[in-house]
Amino acid sequence: MGTVIFLCKQMSYVCDIKQNVMTYAKKEAFDTELQEISAFAKVLAHPARLAILSYLAEQNQCVSGDVTEEIPLSRTTVSQHLQELKNAGLIRGTISGTRVYYCLETDKILELKEQMHGFMEKLASGQAACQL
């Protein structure tokens, strides 16, 4: 016997069959800052999204088609990654005729940089090297 995970829209349930105990994993139980950092980390967890952000950082403004030529994935997959970045507020898309121009949302990126830096500083200053 082992652990079974049931996924629902509202929350995850983890049930340990041996102990017959059910626990709830709800992100709402954590403070807003941790939720934001977690969402940010999740968006950055794919190398294609990191490549897109790096490419956009090198450009002043670019066309969606230009991005698909820079990333070794299909146009549809790149579009999905662009949408994830847009939903996270890291980029914006401006429609002009039949083209969509994407650029970085620098204010949001700076805000998230400060949050992540503060979190990492807290981790680094928490304890000296732990020795067992």
C-alpha positions as CSV (number, residue, x, y, z in Angstrom):
1,M,0.0,0.0,0.0
2,G,1.1,3.6,-0.5
3,T,0.0,7.1,-1.0
4,V,-2.8,8.0,-3.5
5,I,-3.2,11.5,-4.8
6,F,-6.6,12.8,-6.0
7,L,-6.6,16.1,-7.8
8,C,-9.7,18.3,-7.8
9,K,-10.3,21.8,-9.1
10,Q,-10.3,23.4,-5.7
11,M,-7.6,21.5,-3.8
12,S,-5.4,18.4,-3.7
13,Y,-6.1,15.5,-1.5
14,V,-3.4,13.2,-0.3
15,C,-4.6,9.9,1.3
16,D,-2.2,7.6,3.0
17,I,-3.9,4.2,2.6
18,K,-1.8,2.5,5.4
19,Q,-2.9,5.1,8.0
20,N,-6.3,5.8,6.4
21,V,-5.7,9.5,6.9
22,M,-6.5,12.3,4.5
23,T,-4.7,15.6,4.4
24,Y,-5.5,18.7,2.4
25,A,-2.9,20.7,0.5
26,K,-4.3,24.2,-0.1
27,K,-2.1,27.0,-1.3
28,E,-4.5,29.5,0.2
29,A,-3.2,28.4,3.6
30,F,0.1,30.3,2.8
31,D,0.7,34.0,2.8
32,T,0.3,36.0,-0.4
33,E,4.0,36.6,-0.9
34,L,4.7,32.9,-0.9
35,Q,1.9,32.2,-3.3
36,E,3.2,34.9,-5.7
37,I,6.8,33.6,-5.5
38,S,5.5,30.1,-6.1
39,A,3.5,31.1,-9.1
40,F,6.5,33.1,-10.5
41,A,8.7,30.1,-10.0
42,K,6.2,27.8,-11.8
43,V,6.1,30.1,-14.8
44,L,9.9,30.2,-15.0
45,A,10.2,26.4,-14.6
46,H,10.3,25.7,-18.3
47,P,13.5,26.4,-20.3
48,A,11.4,27.6,-23.3
49,R,9.9,30.4,-21.2
50,L,13.3,31.4,-20.0
51,A,14.6,31.5,-23.6
52,I,11.6,33.6,-24.6
53,L,12.2,36.1,-21.8
54,S,16.0,36.2,-22.6
55,Y,15.2,36.9,-26.3
56,L,12.7,39.6,-25.4
57,A,15.2,41.2,-23.1
58,E,17.7,41.5,-26.0
59,Q,15.0,43.2,-28.2
60,N,13.3,46.5,-27.9
61,Q,10.1,45.0,-29.2
62,C,9.5,42.0,-31.4
63,V,6.9,40.2,-33.5
64,S,5.4,36.9,-32.3
65,G,6.8,35.3,-35.5
66,D,10.3,36.4,-34.6
67,V,10.0,34.6,-31.3
68,T,9.0,31.3,-32.9
69,E,12.1,31.5,-35.1
70,E,14.3,31.8,-32.1
71,I,12.8,28.9,-30.0
72,P,13.3,25.3,-31.3
73,L,9.6,24.4,-30.8
74,S,6.5,24.5,-33.0
75,R,4.7,27.8,-33.4
76,T,1.7,26.5,-31.4
77,T,3.9,25.5,-28.5
78,V,5.7,28.8,-28.5
79,S,2.3,30.6,-28.6
80,Q,1.3,28.6,-25.5
81,H,4.4,29.6,-23.6
82,L,3.9,33.2,-24.6
83,Q,0.3,33.0,-23.2
84,E,1.6,31.6,-19.9
85,L,4.1,34.5,-19.7
86,K,1.4,36.9,-20.5
87,N,-1.0,35.5,-18.0
88,A,1.7,35.8,-15.3
89,G,2.1,39.5,-16.2
90,L,5.8,39.1,-17.3
91,I,5.1,40.1,-20.9
92,R,2.4,42.1,-22.8
93,G,1.2,41.6,-26.3
94,T,0.1,44.5,-28.5
95,I,-2.0,43.7,-31.6
96,S,-1.2,45.7,-34.7
97,G,-3.1,44.5,-37.8
98,T,-2.4,40.8,-38.1
99,R,0.7,40.9,-35.9
100,V,1.2,40.7,-32.1
101,Y,4.2,42.5,-30.7
102,Y,5.5,41.2,-27.4
103,C,7.7,43.0,-24.9
104,L,8.7,42.6,-21.3
105,E,6.6,44.1,-18.4
106,T,9.6,45.5,-16.6
107,D,7.7,46.8,-13.6
108,K,6.3,43.4,-12.9
109,I,9.7,41.8,-13.5
110,L,11.4,44.2,-11.0
111,E,8.6,43.6,-8.4
112,L,9.1,39.8,-8.7
113,K,12.9,40.2,-8.6
114,E,12.6,42.0,-5.3
115,Q,10.3,39.4,-3.9
116,M,12.6,36.5,-5.0
117,H,15.7,38.4,-3.7
118,G,14.1,39.0,-0.3
119,F,13.0,35.3,-0.1
120,M,16.5,34.1,-1.0
121,E,18.1,36.5,1.4
122,K,15.9,35.2,4.2
123,L,16.9,31.6,3.3
124,A,20.6,32.5,3.2
125,S,20.6,34.3,6.5
126,G,18.5,31.7,8.3
127,Q,21.3,29.4,9.4
128,A,25.0,28.9,8.9
129,A,25.9,25.7,7.1
130,C,24.0,23.0,8.9
131,Q,26.2,20.2,10.0
132,L,25.0,16.8,11.1
